[in-house]
Amino acid sequence: MEDRREGERVKVRSGILPGVSSREIEVLNDEIVDCRRCPRLVEHRERIAQEKRRAYRDWTYWGKPVPGFGDPRARLLLIGLAPAAHGANRTGRMFTGDRSGDWLYRALHRAGFASQPGSTDAGDGLELRDAYITAAARCAPPDNKPTRVEIESCRTYLVREVSLLERVKVILALGKIGFEAAVRVLVELGADYPRPAPRFAHGGVVRLGRGYPVILSSFHPSQQNTQTGRLTEAMLDRVMARARELLGS
């Protein structure tokens, strides 16, 4: 198993669909993967990669910052919180190998944005269609809680990413932190900060001006939300349908 996982590292590092050429995104993803800006996150992600979870003791954990993943021609951009310690920090691909990803990719598949309903590892054949997935923070944080300083440190990557994904029309923000990151990025790219300040709401839509992507928000598909019924699959499907409506397809 370890040899196969190691062989997939090149695919993970590129972060884009096989056969699609996007040199600037590849360069950005290489910078992300090599980042060591936040000492607390570096220590945590690398320690988890060494200790491992018993169920994954035969894996070679990724243990690095996780780059974005998907179609560089995407019109839909999803922004989550951060890699999970034994999910993306293990597999090297956003929302891959954990319960949150199970929920998200099933919904993306039902909506036609993903080629298959599951994402287990970088070599599972999954392709995103007209969608790209990223996060506010790129390293797995302790207790799933990056600090504000750590999120700020990662924002430069997100700003560059959004500027490179030139066809994006809708940003689907997963959770409040993803929502706040989306707003801040668009403001940094020139949008006017709205008054009163926009507030996160499941299914809410925020427009920051003509020429900028629409922000659509959803509860994050974390177990904290899915196991309590705060977020159901039907609710997530309705958000995906709304994304389709906003894209005009």
BALUM-767397 format. One record per residue (C-alpha): residue number from 1; residue in three letters; x, y, z. Coordinates in steps of 0.2 Angstrom, whole numbers. Last residue first. Layout:
BEGIN
<atom resi="NUM" resn="ALA" x="X" y="Y" z="Z"/>
...
This chain:
BEGIN
<atom resi="249" resn="SER" x="-135" y="128" z="-80"/>
<atom resi="248" resn="GLY" x="-136" y="147" z="-75"/>
<atom resi="247" resn="LEU" x="-121" y="146" z="-63"/>
<atom resi="246" resn="LEU" x="-133" y="154" z="-50"/>
<atom resi="245" resn="GLU" x="-145" y="140" z="-53"/>
<atom resi="244" resn="ARG" x="-132" y="126" z="-52"/>
<atom resi="243" resn="ALA" x="-126" y="133" z="-36"/>
<atom resi="242" resn="ARG" x="-144" y="133" z="-30"/>
<atom resi="241" resn="ALA" x="-145" y="115" z="-34"/>
<atom resi="240" resn="MET" x="-129" y="112" z="-24"/>
<atom resi="239" resn="VAL" x="-137" y="121" z="-9"/>
<atom resi="238" resn="ARG" x="-153" y="110" z="-11"/>
<atom resi="237" resn="ASP" x="-142" y="95" z="-11"/>
<atom resi="236" resn="LEU" x="-134" y="100" z="5"/>
<atom resi="235" resn="MET" x="-151" y="102" z="13"/>
<atom resi="234" resn="ALA" x="-157" y="85" z="7"/>
<atom resi="233" resn="GLU" x="-141" y="77" z="13"/>
<atom resi="232" resn="THR" x="-144" y="84" z="31"/>
<atom resi="231" resn="LEU" x="-135" y="98" z="40"/>
<atom resi="230" resn="ARG" x="-140" y="102" z="58"/>
<atom resi="229" resn="GLY" x="-145" y="84" z="60"/>
<atom resi="228" resn="THR" x="-134" y="81" z="74"/>
<atom resi="227" resn="GLN" x="-123" y="69" z="65"/>
<atom resi="226" resn="THR" x="-121" y="80" z="50"/>
<atom resi="225" resn="ASN" x="-116" y="96" z="59"/>
<atom resi="224" resn="GLN" x="-103" y="90" z="72"/>
<atom resi="223" resn="GLN" x="-98" y="77" z="59"/>
<atom resi="222" resn="SER" x="-92" y="91" z="48"/>
<atom resi="221" resn="PRO" x="-102" y="95" z="31"/>
<atom resi="220" resn="HIS" x="-99" y="114" z="34"/>
<atom resi="219" resn="PHE" x="-116" y="123" z="34"/>
<atom resi="218" resn="SER" x="-118" y="131" z="18"/>
<atom resi="217" resn="SER" x="-115" y="148" z="9"/>
<atom resi="216" resn="LEU" x="-116" y="155" z="-8"/>
<atom resi="215" resn="ILE" x="-104" y="169" z="-13"/>
<atom resi="214" resn="VAL" x="-107" y="176" z="-30"/>
<atom resi="213" resn="PRO" x="-91" y="179" z="-40"/>
<atom resi="212" resn="TYR" x="-86" y="197" z="-44"/>
<atom resi="211" resn="GLY" x="-89" y="206" z="-60"/>
<atom resi="210" resn="ARG" x="-103" y="216" z="-53"/>
<atom resi="209" resn="GLY" x="-103" y="219" z="-35"/>
<atom resi="208" resn="LEU" x="-101" y="210" z="-18"/>
<atom resi="207" resn="ARG" x="-115" y="198" z="-20"/>
<atom resi="206" resn="VAL" x="-120" y="187" z="-5"/>
<atom resi="205" resn="VAL" x="-131" y="172" z="-6"/>
<atom resi="204" resn="GLY" x="-137" y="163" z="10"/>
<atom resi="203" resn="GLY" x="-141" y="144" z="9"/>
<atom resi="202" resn="HIS" x="-135" y="142" z="27"/>
<atom resi="201" resn="ALA" x="-132" y="159" z="34"/>
<atom resi="200" resn="PHE" x="-116" y="169" z="37"/>
<atom resi="199" resn="ARG" x="-118" y="187" z="39"/>
<atom resi="198" resn="PRO" x="-113" y="201" z="27"/>
<atom resi="197" resn="ALA" x="-106" y="217" z="35"/>
<atom resi="196" resn="PRO" x="-119" y="231" z="34"/>
<atom resi="195" resn="ARG" x="-112" y="238" z="24"/>
<atom resi="194" resn="PRO" x="-103" y="229" z="10"/>
<atom resi="193" resn="TYR" x="-84" y="228" z="7"/>
<atom resi="192" resn="ASP" x="-81" y="234" z="-10"/>
<atom resi="191" resn="ALA" x="-73" y="221" z="-22"/>
<atom resi="190" resn="GLY" x="-55" y="224" z="-27"/>
<atom resi="189" resn="LEU" x="-46" y="208" z="-26"/>
<atom resi="188" resn="GLU" x="-43" y="210" z="-7"/>
<atom resi="187" resn="VAL" x="-62" y="212" z="-5"/>
<atom resi="186" resn="LEU" x="-65" y="196" z="-15"/>
<atom resi="185" resn="VAL" x="-52" y="187" z="-3"/>
<atom resi="184" resn="ARG" x="-60" y="194" z="13"/>
<atom resi="183" resn="VAL" x="-78" y="189" z="8"/>
<atom resi="182" resn="ALA" x="-72" y="171" z="3"/>
<atom resi="181" resn="ALA" x="-62" y="169" z="19"/>
<atom resi="180" resn="GLU" x="-77" y="175" z="30"/>
<atom resi="179" resn="PHE" x="-88" y="161" z="21"/>
<atom resi="178" resn="GLY" x="-75" y="148" z="24"/>
<atom resi="177" resn="ILE" x="-74" y="152" z="42"/>
<atom resi="176" resn="LYS" x="-93" y="152" z="44"/>
<atom resi="175" resn="GLY" x="-95" y="135" z="36"/>
<atom resi="174" resn="LEU" x="-93" y="128" z="18"/>
<atom resi="173" resn="ALA" x="-92" y="143" z="6"/>
<atom resi="172" resn="LEU" x="-98" y="139" z="-11"/>
<atom resi="171" resn="ILE" x="-90" y="152" z="-22"/>
<atom resi="170" resn="VAL" x="-100" y="155" z="-39"/>
<atom resi="169" resn="LYS" x="-94" y="163" z="-55"/>
<atom resi="168" resn="VAL" x="-76" y="156" z="-56"/>
<atom resi="167" resn="ARG" x="-69" y="157" z="-74"/>
<atom resi="166" resn="GLU" x="-53" y="166" z="-70"/>
<atom resi="165" resn="LEU" x="-47" y="153" z="-57"/>
<atom resi="164" resn="LEU" x="-30" y="161" z="-56"/>
<atom resi="163" resn="SER" x="-36" y="176" z="-46"/>
<atom resi="162" resn="VAL" x="-45" y="164" z="-34"/>
<atom resi="161" resn="GLU" x="-29" y="155" z="-31"/>
<atom resi="160" resn="ARG" x="-19" y="170" z="-29"/>
<atom resi="159" resn="VAL" x="-31" y="176" z="-16"/>
<atom resi="158" resn="LEU" x="-31" y="159" z="-8"/>
<atom resi="157" resn="TYR" x="-12" y="158" z="-7"/>
<atom resi="156" resn="THR" x="-11" y="176" z="1"/>
<atom resi="155" resn="ARG" x="-24" y="170" z="14"/>
<atom resi="154" resn="CYS" x="-14" y="157" z="22"/>
<atom resi="153" resn="SER" x="-5" y="168" z="34"/>
<atom resi="152" resn="GLU" x="-22" y="176" z="38"/>
<atom resi="151" resn="ILE" x="-29" y="159" z="42"/>
<atom resi="150" resn="GLU" x="-14" y="156" z="54"/>
<atom resi="149" resn="VAL" x="-16" y="173" z="62"/>
<atom resi="148" resn="ARG" x="-34" y="169" z="65"/>
<atom resi="147" resn="THR" x="-30" y="153" z="74"/>
<atom resi="146" resn="PRO" x="-33" y="136" z="65"/>
<atom resi="145" resn="LYS" x="-46" y="125" z="74"/>
<atom resi="144" resn="ASN" x="-48" y="107" z="69"/>
<atom resi="143" resn="ASP" x="-43" y="102" z="87"/>
<atom resi="142" resn="PRO" x="-25" y="105" z="82"/>
<atom resi="141" resn="PRO" x="-24" y="111" z="64"/>
<atom resi="140" resn="ALA" x="-22" y="101" z="48"/>
<atom resi="139" resn="CYS" x="-12" y="113" z="36"/>
<atom resi="138" resn="ARG" x="-19" y="122" z="21"/>
<atom resi="137" resn="ALA" x="-30" y="135" z="30"/>
<atom resi="136" resn="ALA" x="-45" y="144" z="21"/>
<atom resi="135" resn="ALA" x="-48" y="129" z="10"/>
<atom resi="134" resn="THR" x="-49" y="123" z="-8"/>
<atom resi="133" resn="ILE" x="-60" y="113" z="-20"/>
<atom resi="132" resn="TYR" x="-62" y="116" z="-38"/>
<atom resi="131" resn="ALA" x="-78" y="113" z="-49"/>
<atom resi="130" resn="ASP" x="-83" y="113" z="-67"/>
<atom resi="129" resn="ARG" x="-81" y="94" z="-67"/>
<atom resi="128" resn="LEU" x="-71" y="86" z="-53"/>
<atom resi="127" resn="GLU" x="-62" y="70" z="-56"/>
<atom resi="126" resn="LEU" x="-60" y="55" z="-45"/>
<atom resi="125" resn="GLY" x="-49" y="41" z="-51"/>
<atom resi="124" resn="ASP" x="-45" y="33" z="-34"/>
<atom resi="123" resn="GLY" x="-27" y="38" z="-35"/>
<atom resi="122" resn="ALA" x="-27" y="52" z="-23"/>
<atom resi="121" resn="ASP" x="-36" y="43" z="-10"/>
<atom resi="120" resn="THR" x="-53" y="39" z="-4"/>
<atom resi="119" resn="SER" x="-65" y="51" z="-13"/>
<atom resi="118" resn="GLY" x="-83" y="45" z="-15"/>
<atom resi="117" resn="PRO" x="-98" y="48" z="-26"/>
<atom resi="116" resn="GLN" x="-90" y="47" z="-43"/>
<atom resi="115" resn="SER" x="-86" y="59" z="-58"/>
<atom resi="114" resn="ALA" x="-89" y="75" z="-47"/>
<atom resi="113" resn="PHE" x="-99" y="91" z="-52"/>
<atom resi="112" resn="GLY" x="-115" y="82" z="-58"/>
<atom resi="111" resn="ALA" x="-126" y="88" z="-43"/>
<atom resi="110" resn="ARG" x="-127" y="70" z="-37"/>
<atom resi="109" resn="HIS" x="-108" y="68" z="-38"/>
<atom resi="108" resn="LEU" x="-106" y="85" z="-29"/>
<atom resi="107" resn="ALA" x="-117" y="79" z="-15"/>
<atom resi="106" resn="ARG" x="-109" y="62" z="-13"/>
<atom resi="105" resn="TYR" x="-92" y="71" z="-14"/>
<atom resi="104" resn="LEU" x="-97" y="82" z="1"/>
<atom resi="103" resn="TRP" x="-104" y="69" z="12"/>
<atom resi="102" resn="ASP" x="-90" y="57" z="11"/>
<atom resi="101" resn="GLY" x="-78" y="72" z="12"/>
<atom resi="100" resn="SER" x="-84" y="77" z="29"/>
<atom resi="99" resn="ARG" x="-83" y="58" z="34"/>
<atom resi="98" resn="ASP" x="-64" y="57" z="30"/>
<atom resi="97" resn="GLY" x="-52" y="51" z="17"/>
<atom resi="96" resn="THR" x="-52" y="65" z="5"/>
<atom resi="95" resn="PHE" x="-59" y="83" z="9"/>
<atom resi="94" resn="MET" x="-45" y="91" z="0"/>
<atom resi="93" resn="ARG" x="-31" y="79" z="-7"/>
<atom resi="92" resn="GLY" x="-15" y="74" z="2"/>
<atom resi="91" resn="THR" x="-21" y="58" z="8"/>
<atom resi="90" resn="ARG" x="-16" y="58" z="26"/>
<atom resi="89" resn="ASN" x="-17" y="77" z="30"/>
<atom resi="88" resn="ALA" x="-32" y="76" z="19"/>
<atom resi="87" resn="GLY" x="-41" y="64" z="31"/>
<atom resi="86" resn="HIS" x="-32" y="59" z="46"/>
<atom resi="85" resn="ALA" x="-29" y="76" z="53"/>
<atom resi="84" resn="ALA" x="-43" y="85" z="43"/>
<atom resi="83" resn="PRO" x="-37" y="98" z="31"/>
<atom resi="82" resn="ALA" x="-44" y="116" z="34"/>
<atom resi="81" resn="LEU" x="-60" y="126" z="33"/>
<atom resi="80" resn="GLY" x="-68" y="124" z="17"/>
<atom resi="79" resn="ILE" x="-69" y="134" z="1"/>
<atom resi="78" resn="LEU" x="-78" y="127" z="-14"/>
<atom resi="77" resn="LEU" x="-76" y="136" z="-31"/>
<atom resi="76" resn="LEU" x="-89" y="134" z="-45"/>
<atom resi="75" resn="ARG" x="-85" y="140" z="-63"/>
<atom resi="74" resn="ALA" x="-71" y="128" z="-65"/>
<atom resi="73" resn="ARG" x="-58" y="130" z="-79"/>
<atom resi="72" resn="PRO" x="-44" y="124" z="-67"/>
<atom resi="71" resn="ASP" x="-54" y="108" z="-63"/>
<atom resi="70" resn="GLY" x="-51" y="101" z="-46"/>
<atom resi="69" resn="PHE" x="-40" y="101" z="-31"/>
<atom resi="68" resn="GLY" x="-32" y="114" z="-20"/>
<atom resi="67" resn="PRO" x="-16" y="111" z="-12"/>
<atom resi="66" resn="VAL" x="-14" y="102" z="5"/>
<atom resi="65" resn="PRO" x="0" y="108" z="17"/>
<atom resi="64" resn="LYS" x="11" y="93" z="22"/>
<atom resi="63" resn="GLY" x="9" y="77" z="32"/>
<atom resi="62" resn="TRP" x="5" y="66" z="16"/>
<atom resi="61" resn="TYR" x="4" y="50" z="27"/>
<atom resi="60" resn="THR" x="12" y="35" z="21"/>
<atom resi="59" resn="TRP" x="-1" y="22" z="25"/>
<atom resi="58" resn="ASP" x="1" y="5" z="34"/>
<atom resi="57" resn="ARG" x="-4" y="12" z="51"/>
<atom resi="56" resn="TYR" x="-21" y="19" z="44"/>
<atom resi="55" resn="ALA" x="-33" y="10" z="56"/>
<atom resi="54" resn="ARG" x="-21" y="13" z="70"/>
<atom resi="53" resn="ARG" x="-21" y="32" z="67"/>
<atom resi="52" resn="LYS" x="-4" y="39" z="63"/>
<atom resi="51" resn="GLU" x="10" y="44" z="75"/>
<atom resi="50" resn="GLN" x="22" y="50" z="61"/>
<atom resi="49" resn="ALA" x="9" y="60" z="50"/>
<atom resi="48" resn="ILE" x="1" y="66" z="66"/>
<atom resi="47" resn="ARG" x="18" y="73" z="71"/>
<atom resi="46" resn="GLU" x="21" y="81" z="54"/>
<atom resi="45" resn="ARG" x="4" y="90" z="54"/>
<atom resi="44" resn="HIS" x="6" y="96" z="72"/>
<atom resi="43" resn="GLU" x="23" y="103" z="71"/>
<atom resi="42" resn="VAL" x="20" y="112" z="54"/>
<atom resi="41" resn="LEU" x="4" y="119" z="61"/>
<atom resi="40" resn="ARG" x="12" y="126" z="77"/>
<atom resi="39" resn="PRO" x="27" y="133" z="67"/>
<atom resi="38" resn="CYS" x="16" y="142" z="54"/>
<atom resi="37" resn="ARG" x="25" y="148" z="38"/>
<atom resi="36" resn="ARG" x="32" y="131" z="33"/>
<atom resi="35" resn="CYS" x="26" y="131" z="15"/>
<atom resi="34" resn="ASP" x="32" y="118" z="3"/>
<atom resi="33" resn="VAL" x="15" y="111" z="-2"/>
<atom resi="32" resn="ILE" x="9" y="129" z="-5"/>
<atom resi="31" resn="GLU" x="23" y="134" z="-16"/>
<atom resi="30" resn="ASP" x="21" y="118" z="-27"/>
<atom resi="29" resn="ASN" x="2" y="122" z="-27"/>
<atom resi="28" resn="LEU" x="6" y="140" z="-34"/>
<atom resi="27" resn="VAL" x="18" y="133" z="-47"/>
<atom resi="26" resn="GLU" x="5" y="120" z="-53"/>
<atom resi="25" resn="ILE" x="-9" y="134" z="-53"/>
<atom resi="24" resn="GLU" x="3" y="144" z="-64"/>
<atom resi="23" resn="ARG" x="6" y="130" z="-76"/>
<atom resi="22" resn="SER" x="-11" y="125" z="-80"/>
<atom resi="21" resn="SER" x="-12" y="111" z="-92"/>
<atom resi="20" resn="VAL" x="-26" y="98" z="-90"/>
<atom resi="19" resn="GLY" x="-21" y="80" z="-95"/>
<atom resi="18" resn="PRO" x="-24" y="74" z="-77"/>
<atom resi="17" resn="LEU" x="-36" y="85" z="-67"/>
<atom resi="16" resn="ILE" x="-27" y="97" z="-55"/>
<atom resi="15" resn="GLY" x="-19" y="97" z="-38"/>
<atom resi="14" resn="SER" x="-1" y="95" z="-46"/>
<atom resi="13" resn="ARG" x="6" y="89" z="-29"/>
<atom resi="12" resn="VAL" x="-8" y="76" z="-27"/>
<atom resi="11" resn="LYS" x="-4" y="69" z="-44"/>
<atom resi="10" resn="VAL" x="15" y="68" z="-41"/>
<atom resi="9" resn="ARG" x="12" y="60" z="-24"/>
<atom resi="8" resn="GLU" x="2" y="46" z="-31"/>
<atom resi="7" resn="GLY" x="17" y="34" z="-32"/>
<atom resi="6" resn="GLU" x="20" y="36" z="-13"/>
<atom resi="5" resn="ARG" x="2" y="30" z="-10"/>
<atom resi="4" resn="ARG" x="6" y="15" z="-22"/>
<atom resi="3" resn="ASP" x="22" y="11" z="-13"/>
<atom resi="2" resn="GLU" x="14" y="12" z="4"/>
<atom resi="1" resn="MET" x="0" y="0" z="0"/>
